[in-house]
């Protein structure tokens, strides 16, 4: 069983309040969790992480949220809190999606309606520095596909770059993005250049297509 101090405070990111409450009780039971908070959307979770609240020891993330679907939420959470262990708890359990989530930085992947013993084993593995995936999923033997490679590139973006890419996907120009984010247009241009380089694309259109691939392909896979 993991050291309770290791997971003293967790953030559960899921838009179903009853599930959040039940999961918080499960985590307290199997890992001695001291406190938990919940966020119904990715935006709320990012605001909590970037705010002045107590430090988090664990993030529990659903992949199907009102403001984001698929692995995009995972990429943005990793960018915002790269040092906090993150475990995906999802009803989407297709092996390719599990592999993509682990490669993108999740320390574990637990099917949403798993028994308590599964959560206990998963958290113990993570607390020991390992990872946890459902039985029968072999991450090491699974070759990364195009969607997983795209996910890895998305995960390399900073929080600000991810936000700028989101606005690009909405069709906004650099001047509009600068106004929305209250930064200089030259700063936006520099970020766009870096975004294209990190994503390995040549144009804004290609960046949008890659972002949509990450958002929708992974969700569809489940």
C-alpha positions in Angstrom: 0.0 0.0 0.0 1.4 3.4 -0.9 2.6 5.8 1.8 -0.5 7.9 2.6 1.6 11.1 2.7 2.5 10.5 -0.9 -1.1 11.1 -1.9 -2.2 13.6 0.7 -4.3 15.7 -1.7 -5.8 14.7 -5.1 -7.6 16.6 -7.8 -10.3 14.5 -9.5 -11.2 15.9 -12.9 -14.6 14.5 -13.9 -18.0 16.1 -14.7 -20.1 13.6 -12.7 -20.3 14.8 -9.1 -21.6 11.4 -7.8 -18.7 9.6 -9.4 -16.2 12.2 -8.0 -17.6 11.6 -4.5 -17.5 7.8 -4.8 -13.9 7.9 -6.2 -12.8 10.2 -3.4 -14.1 7.7 -0.9 -12.3 4.9 -2.7 -9.0 6.7 -2.8 -9.3 7.5 0.9 -10.0 3.8 1.6 -7.3 2.3 -0.5 -4.5 4.9 -0.2 -5.2 6.9 2.9 -5.9 10.0 0.8 -6.1 13.0 3.2 -8.2 15.3 1.0 -9.6 15.6 -2.4 -10.9 18.3 -4.7 -12.9 18.0 -7.9 -13.1 19.9 -11.1 -15.9 19.4 -13.7 -14.0 20.7 -16.7 -10.5 20.9 -17.9 -10.6 24.7 -17.6 -11.6 24.5 -13.9 -8.8 22.0 -13.3 -6.2 24.2 -15.0 -7.4 27.2 -12.9 -7.0 25.2 -9.8 -3.5 24.1 -10.7 -2.4 27.6 -11.6 -4.1 29.1 -8.6 -2.8 29.6 -5.0 -4.3 26.5 -3.5 -2.4 23.7 -1.6 0.0 21.6 -3.6 -1.5 18.5 -5.3 0.0 15.0 -4.9 -2.1 13.2 -7.5 -4.4 14.1 -10.5 -7.1 11.7 -11.5 -8.4 12.5 -15.0 -11.3 11.5 -17.1 -10.8 11.7 -20.9 -14.3 12.8 -21.7 -15.0 16.3 -20.3 -17.5 19.0 -21.4 -14.7 21.2 -22.8 -12.3 18.7 -24.2 -12.3 15.1 -25.5 -9.7 12.5 -26.2 -6.1 13.0 -25.2 -6.0 16.8 -25.6 -6.9 17.2 -21.9 -4.1 14.9 -20.9 -1.6 16.9 -22.9 -2.7 20.2 -21.4 -2.7 18.8 -17.8 0.8 17.4 -18.3 1.9 20.8 -19.5 0.4 22.6 -16.5 1.5 20.1 -13.8 4.4 18.0 -15.2 5.7 16.8 -11.8 2.3 15.7 -10.3 1.6 12.0 -11.0 -1.5 11.6 -13.2 -3.8 8.6 -13.5 -6.5 8.3 -16.1 -9.8 6.8 -14.9 -12.0 6.4 -17.9 -14.7 4.3 -19.4 -12.8 4.3 -22.7 -10.4 1.4 -22.4 -9.3 0.5 -26.0 -5.7 -0.8 -25.8 -4.4 1.7 -28.3 -5.8 4.6 -26.3 -4.3 3.2 -23.1 -0.9 3.0 -24.8 -1.2 6.5 -26.1 -2.2 7.9 -22.6 0.8 6.2 -21.0 3.2 7.4 -23.6 1.8 10.9 -23.2 2.7 11.0 -19.5 -0.1 9.3 -17.6 1.4 7.1 -14.8 -1.6 4.8 -14.8 -4.8 3.9 -16.6 -7.7 2.4 -14.7 -11.1 1.5 -16.2 -13.8 3.6 -14.5 -15.8 0.8 -12.9 -12.8 -1.2 -11.5 -13.0 -2.7 -8.0 -11.3 -1.1 -5.1 -8.4 -3.6 -5.3 -7.5 -2.4 -8.8 -7.3 1.2 -7.6 -5.2 0.0 -4.6 -2.8 -1.8 -6.9 -2.6 1.0 -9.3 -1.8 3.6 -6.7 0.7 1.4 -5.0 2.5 0.9 -8.3 2.5 4.7 -9.0 3.7 5.5 -5.4 6.6 3.1 -6.0 7.6 5.0 -9.1 6.1 2.5 -11.6 3.0 2.6 -13.8 -0.3 0.7 -14.1 -2.3 -0.4 -17.1 -5.2 -2.8 -17.4 -4.5 -6.5 -17.5 -3.7 -7.7 -21.0 -2.4 -4.3 -22.3 1.3 -4.5 -23.1 2.7 -1.0 -23.6 6.2 -2.1 -24.4 5.1 -4.3 -27.2 2.7 -1.9 -28.7 4.2 0.2 -31.5 3.2 3.8 -31.4 0.8 4.8 -34.2 0.4 8.1 -36.0 -2.2 9.3 -33.4 0.2 8.5 -30.5 3.0 10.4 -32.2 0.8 13.4 -32.7 -0.1 13.2 -29.0 3.5 13.3 -28.0 4.1 16.4 -30.1 1.0 18.1 -28.6 2.3 17.2 -25.1 5.5 19.2 -25.7 3.6 22.5 -25.9 3.6 24.9 -23.0 0.4 26.0 -21.3 0.5 29.3 -23.2 1.2 27.6 -26.5 -1.6 25.2 -26.0 -4.0 28.1 -25.4 -2.7 29.9 -28.5 -3.2 26.7 -30.6 -6.8 26.5 -29.2 -7.5 30.0 -30.5 -5.9 29.2 -33.8 -8.3 26.3 -34.1 -11.1 28.8 -33.5 -9.9 30.6 -36.6 -8.5 33.7 -34.8 -5.6 35.7 -36.3 -2.5 36.7 -34.4 -3.9 40.2 -33.7 -7.1 38.7 -32.2 -5.1 36.2 -30.2 -2.9 39.0 -28.8 -6.0 41.0 -27.8 -7.6 37.9 -26.1 -4.5 37.0 -24.2 -3.4 40.6 -23.5 0.1 40.1 -25.0 2.0 41.7 -27.8 1.3 40.5 -31.4 5.1 39.9 -31.8 4.9 37.5 -28.8 2.1 35.6 -30.5 4.1 35.3 -33.7 7.0 33.9 -31.7 4.8 31.4 -30.0 3.2 30.3 -33.3 6.6 29.7 -34.8 7.5 27.6 -31.8 4.2 25.7 -32.0 4.8 24.8 -35.7 8.3 23.6 -34.9 7.2 21.5 -32.0 4.4 19.9 -33.9 6.5 19.3 -36.9 4.2 21.1 -39.3 4.7 23.9 -41.9 1.5 25.9 -41.5 -1.3 26.9 -39.2 -3.7 24.8 -41.2 -1.6 21.7 -40.6 -1.4 22.5 -36.9 -5.2 22.7 -36.7 -5.5 19.3 -38.4 -3.0 17.8 -36.0 -4.8 19.2 -33.0 -8.1 17.9 -34.2 -6.5 14.5 -34.8 -5.5 14.4 -31.1 -8.8 15.6 -29.9 -11.2 13.5 -31.9 -9.3 10.4 -33.1 -8.5 9.2 -29.6 -12.0 9.8 -28.4 -13.4 7.9 -31.4 -11.0 5.0 -30.6 -12.9 4.4 -27.3 
